[in-house]
Structures are given as structure tokens and as C-alpha cells.
């Protein structure tokens, strides 16, 4: 199977124009051309599973286009998405922001989806998607180090309850280095598919490893790569893997 994980920054693009007329102004406008470039790129890679971070699900910024559904429909995939702030967050009252989400897409082998929420941080959503042989968790961790550590504890407890091999993927915001998740990985029995520690951010000249695909026992990583594409401020991760006999229940 092939898993593609990509923080697409709401298809707002990248480059100097993103910061005009003021720094960060690009967050208020998405680009249909960029969305089509992202969609075309994903289609060419032909993944079975897709984790999308920073997806607009239909605000005025995206021209009321649900980017998760747009990409899923283009691929013929199932999709599960949700606002990443949680139903009790004040962000649900803010235009544009309330449509900021994460999404998991999959070819039609889905047996269940669940939405969990961290109890700390602003970005709280955890999407769990259960397939026939594997459970996938998609996250976008907090920008604050202390909140990330609390979130990792919650994530550990969720993983401990899984009855199938597990993949945890997403944007971990590990600005302090990968040592941040070392104890979490050891406690959860996870290992990184990116065994060379290749950086994924920023996309123009990657220097930091912020995005991860972590796998449990029962999953054999066949290949891992980070394509040189710049449709977002992050580069995508692509992992080919197999479920081994060790993972059979």
C-alpha cells in the first residue's frame, strides 16, 4: 500500500506573493490553480491512503470549495474530515478559520472512522481511520512544546487500545528536534518510516523534519521518499508499506 501525507496549507501556495500586501496575507486567499496542481500531483502518485493537513472545507477563501472532497472525488476515494479545533473552540465562530480542517482519504476499504480530540492546545483533532488490516491516526500537533508533550501522552493512550497495526502520521511541529518524540515512539512501539531523517520544511529549502509517518510492529516499510514539490510550505511524504504476518490478528 502507498500512504501520502501532505500539509497543503489550504492550497494558498507559496513564494513571495504569499506575503503581499502584508506578511501572511496569503492565508486569506487560496488558489484554484494550486489546488489543481496538488490534486494532479496526488493523482500521479496513486496513493491508497492520503493524510491531508490544513485543508479548507468550504470557506470564502476557497470559493466555497471543500478541498478534501474535491481531491477525494478526483481520485475516487472515500474521505473523512473535521474541523481541527474541536466543537467547543471559539474558533468555530470565526469565518474561514472554522472551515480549517484535516482529512484522511482512502480507497474504499474503510471499516470505521473516529474523531478524537486532545484536551490541550488549539489544534486538537485526531482522525482515526480503520481499514481491514491497519488503523491510521492523522494529527497536527500544537505549536507550543508543552502542549505537544501533553498531546503525545493522549495519542499514546489511543494507540495502546488499537487491535491492528498502527500508523501515526501528520505534522508534528517538532521545531525543537526529533528528540521531542523519542520517548513517545519508544513507549508506543513506533518507528519512523523516514529512517534517514530527511527534512520536509520549508519546501523551498527543507531544513527541519516536522512531518512524520510512524509505524508499529506488523508494518514493513518498503520505501520512503520526500518529492521535491513546492505547492505548499511543506513537502509531502510518501511511504510504501506492507502488512506482515506479525501484524495479523
C-alpha positions in Angstrom: 0.0 0.0 0.0 1.0 3.6 -0.5 0.5 6.4 2.0 0.9 10.0 1.1 0.9 12.7 3.8 0.9 16.4 2.9 0.3 19.7 4.7 -1.2 21.6 1.8 -1.6 25.0 3.6 -5.2 25.3 2.4 -3.9 25.4 -1.2 -2.8 29.0 -0.7 0.5 28.5 -2.5 4.0 29.7 -1.5 6.6 32.2 -2.6 6.9 36.0 -2.2 3.3 36.6 -3.3 2.1 34.8 -0.2 3.3 37.7 1.9 1.7 40.5 -0.1 0.4 43.1 0.7 1.3 42.2 4.3 3.1 39.2 5.8 0.8 36.1 5.9 -1.8 37.7 3.7 -1.8 34.6 1.6 -3.7 32.7 4.3 -6.8 34.7 3.3 -6.9 33.5 -0.3 -6.5 30.1 -1.9 -5.6 29.5 -5.5 -7.6 27.2 -7.7 -4.5 26.6 -9.8 -2.6 25.5 -6.8 -5.4 23.1 -5.7 -5.4 21.6 -9.2 -1.6 21.2 -9.1 -1.8 19.4 -5.7 -4.7 17.2 -7.0 -2.8 16.3 -10.1 0.4 15.5 -8.1 -1.5 13.2 -5.7 -3.3 11.5 -8.6 0.1 10.8 -10.3 1.4 9.2 -7.2 -1.6 7.0 -7.0 -1.7 6.5 -3.2 -4.1 4.1 -1.4 -4.2 6.4 1.7 -3.8 10.1 1.9 -3.4 12.3 5.0 -4.1 16.0 4.3 -3.2 18.6 6.9 -4.5 22.2 6.6 -7.5 21.7 4.4 -10.2 24.3 3.7 -13.6 22.6 3.8 -15.6 25.3 2.1 -14.9 28.9 3.3 -15.0 32.1 1.2 -11.2 31.7 1.0 -11.5 28.6 -1.2 -14.5 29.9 -3.1 -16.8 27.6 -1.0 -14.9 24.5 -2.4 -14.4 21.7 0.0 -10.8 20.8 -0.8 -10.9 17.4 0.9 -14.0 16.3 -1.2 -12.6 17.9 -4.3 -9.4 15.8 -4.1 -11.2 12.7 -3.0 -13.8 12.9 -5.8 -10.9 13.4 -8.3 -9.3 10.1 -7.1 -12.5 8.1 -6.4 -11.6 7.9 -2.7 -13.6 7.9 0.5 -12.8 10.9 2.8 -13.2 11.7 6.5 -12.6 15.3 7.6 -13.4 17.5 10.5 -12.5 21.0 11.9 -9.2 20.7 13.7 -10.2 22.9 16.7 -13.0 20.9 18.3 -16.7 21.7 18.6 -16.2 23.8 21.8 -13.5 26.0 20.4 -14.1 29.7 19.9 -12.5 29.2 16.5 -15.8 27.7 15.3 -17.3 31.2 15.5 -14.6 32.8 13.2 -15.2 32.9 9.5 -12.7 31.0 7.3 -11.0 29.6 10.5 -14.0 27.4 11.3 -13.5 25.7 7.9 -9.9 24.8 8.6 -9.6 21.0 8.9 -7.6 17.9 8.4 -8.7 14.9 6.3 -7.9 11.3 5.6 -8.7 9.8 2.2 -8.7 6.2 1.3 -9.7 3.8 -1.4 -12.9 2.0 -0.4 -11.7 -0.5 2.2 -12.8 1.5 5.2 -14.4 -0.2 8.2 -14.7 2.7 10.5 -13.8 6.3 11.3 -13.5 8.1 14.7 -12.7 11.7 15.7 -10.8 12.2 18.9 -9.7 15.4 20.5 -6.7 16.4 22.6 -7.7 18.2 25.8 -5.0 20.9 25.4 -3.7 23.1 22.6 -5.6 24.9 19.9 -5.3 22.3 17.2 -7.0 19.3 18.9 -8.3 16.9 16.2 -7.1 13.3 15.9 -8.7 11.4 12.9 -8.7 7.6 13.3 -9.4 5.6 10.2 -9.7 1.9 10.4 -9.1 -0.3 7.4 -9.2 -4.0 7.0 -5.6 -4.6 8.3 -4.4 -1.3 9.8 -5.5 1.7 11.8 -4.3 5.2 10.7 -4.2 8.2 13.0 -3.7 11.7 11.5 -2.6 14.6 13.7 -1.5 18.2 13.6 0.2 18.9 16.9 0.4 22.2 18.7 2.9 24.9 18.1 3.7 25.0 21.8 6.2 22.5 23.1 4.5 21.9 26.4 1.1 21.3 24.7 2.8 18.9 22.2 4.0 16.8 25.1 0.5 16.5 26.6 -0.9 15.7 23.2 1.6 12.9 22.7 0.5 11.3 26.0 -3.1 11.3 24.8 -2.0 9.8 21.5 -0.1 7.1 23.2 -3.2 6.0 25.1 -5.2 5.9 21.9 -2.6 3.8 20.2 -2.4 1.4 23.1 -6.1 0.5 22.5 -5.6 -0.4 18.8 -6.1 -4.1 17.9 -4.4 -3.8 14.5 -1.0 -2.5 13.3 -0.9 1.3 13.6 0.3 4.2 11.5 0.5 7.7 13.1 1.1 10.5 10.6 0.9 14.2 10.2 2.6 17.5 11.0 4.2 17.1 14.5 5.6 20.7 14.6 8.8 19.3 16.2 10.7 22.6 16.0 13.0 21.5 18.9 14.1 18.4 17.1 13.1 14.8 16.8 14.2 14.1 20.3 10.7 15.5 21.3 9.0 12.4 20.1 11.7 9.8 21.1 10.1 8.7 24.4 6.6 8.7 22.8 7.9 6.4 20.0 9.6 4.1 22.4 6.6 3.8 24.7 4.2 3.3 21.7 6.5 0.8 19.9 6.6 3.0 16.8 9.4 3.7 14.4 9.8 6.3 11.7 9.5 5.4 8.1 11.9 8.2 7.4 15.0 6.4 8.8 17.4 9.0 7.3 15.7 11.9 9.0 15.1 13.8 5.7 13.7 17.3 6.3 10.3 18.3 4.9 10.1 22.0 5.9 10.3 24.6 4.4 9.6 23.3 0.9 12.0 25.7 -0.9 15.0 24.5 1.1 14.0 21.9 3.7 15.9 22.1 7.0 13.6 20.7 9.6 11.8 17.4 10.0 8.3 18.4 11.0 6.2 15.8 9.2 6.2 12.2 10.1 4.9 8.7 9.2 5.4 6.4 12.2 4.6 2.7 12.0 4.2 -0.1 14.5 5.2 -3.7 14.5 3.4 -5.6 11.8 4.2 -3.0 9.2 7.1 -3.3 6.8 8.3 -0.1 5.1 9.3 -0.9 1.6 10.3 2.6 0.5 10.1 6.2 1.7 10.7 9.5 -0.1 10.0 13.2 0.0 9.3 14.6 -3.5 10.7 18.0 -4.5 7.4 19.8 -4.9 6.6 23.3 -3.7 2.8 23.7 -3.9 2.8 24.3 -0.1 5.3 25.4 2.6 5.7 21.7 3.4 6.9 18.9 1.2 4.8 15.7 1.0 5.9 12.3 2.4 5.3 9.1 0.5 5.6 5.7 2.1 5.1 2.3 0.5 4.4 -0.4 3.1 3.1 -3.9 3.6 1.3 -5.6 6.5 3.3 -8.6 7.6 2.3 -11.8 9.2 3.4 -10.3 12.5 0.6 -7.8 12.2 -2.1 -10.4 11.6 -4.6 -10.9 14.4 
